[in-house]
Amino acid sequence: PVRLKHVTGPGVQAFVKSADRNELVAFLKATEKDPDLQKRLQGAMEPAARKATVDELGKMAKVEQTPATIERAFKHLSLLLNDLEAKGIIAYDNG
């Protein structure tokens, strides 16, 4: 979800911690051509989680994800973002 680019730092951290790791990896793989989003999400991860995620992305480098996998990850992560937003956990930068 493009909205993630405008979520405040604490909101991004809450999102990353709440997200299913496999779906987050699928999302990062699908958005790898967006370095700003990659940096923002990976920067919100704990160091061990970031290393594991980068390792997983490296293993997936030559593997094509199915459209269903990508669609499912985007859908679930969008629902998670909406849920966190409704609970007041997610806030957006005004910029």
C-alpha positions in Angstrom: 0.0 0.0 0.0 1.3 3.4 -1.1 -0.1 4.9 2.1 2.9 3.3 4.0 5.1 6.0 2.6 3.2 8.6 4.7 2.8 6.7 7.9 4.8 8.2 10.9 7.8 6.2 12.2 6.1 4.7 15.2 3.2 3.6 12.9 5.5 1.9 10.5 7.1 0.0 13.4 3.7 -1.1 14.6 2.8 -2.2 11.1 6.0 -4.2 10.6 5.6 -5.9 14.0 2.0 -6.8 13.4 2.4 -8.0 9.8 2.7 -11.7 8.9 6.4 -12.1 8.1 5.8 -14.2 4.9 3.3 -11.6 3.6 5.7 -8.8 4.4 8.5 -10.5 2.6 6.2 -11.1 -0.4 5.2 -7.4 -0.3 8.8 -6.3 -0.1 9.7 -8.6 -3.1 6.8 -7.2 -5.1 7.8 -3.6 -4.3 11.6 -4.0 -4.7 11.7 -1.3 -7.4 10.6 1.3 -4.8 13.7 1.9 -2.8 12.1 4.6 -0.5 9.4 2.1 0.6 12.0 -0.6 1.0 14.2 1.6 3.2 11.3 2.8 5.3 9.9 -0.7 6.0 13.3 -2.4 6.6 14.4 0.5 8.7 11.5 -0.1 11.0 12.5 -3.7 11.7 14.5 -5.0 14.6 18.1 -5.8 13.4 17.6 -9.6 13.6 14.3 -9.4 11.7 15.9 -7.1 9.1 18.7 -9.5 8.5 16.3 -12.5 8.2 14.2 -10.5 5.8 17.1 -9.5 3.6 18.3 -13.1 3.6 14.9 -14.3 2.6 14.7 -11.7 -0.2 18.1 -12.8 -1.4 16.8 -16.4 -1.6 13.8 -15.2 -3.6 15.9 -13.1 -6.0 15.5 -15.6 -8.9 12.1 -17.0 -7.9 9.0 -15.5 -9.5 6.1 -15.0 -7.1 2.6 -16.1 -8.2 0.1 -13.3 -8.8 -2.1 -14.9 -6.1 0.7 -14.7 -3.5 1.3 -11.1 -4.2 -2.5 -10.3 -4.3 -3.0 -12.1 -1.0 -0.1 -10.2 0.7 -1.3 -6.8 -0.6 -4.9 -7.5 0.5 -4.0 -8.7 4.0 -1.4 -6.0 4.6 -4.0 -3.4 3.4 -6.5 -4.8 5.9 -3.9 -4.7 8.6 -3.1 -1.1 7.8 -6.8 -0.2 7.9 -7.2 -2.0 11.3 -4.2 -0.2 12.9 -5.5 3.1 11.5 -9.0 2.5 12.9 -7.4 1.7 16.3 -5.5 5.0 16.2 -2.1 3.2 16.1 -1.3 4.5 12.6 -0.9 8.2 12.0 0.3 10.0 8.8 2.8 12.7 8.2 1.4 15.9 6.9 4.1 16.3 4.4 
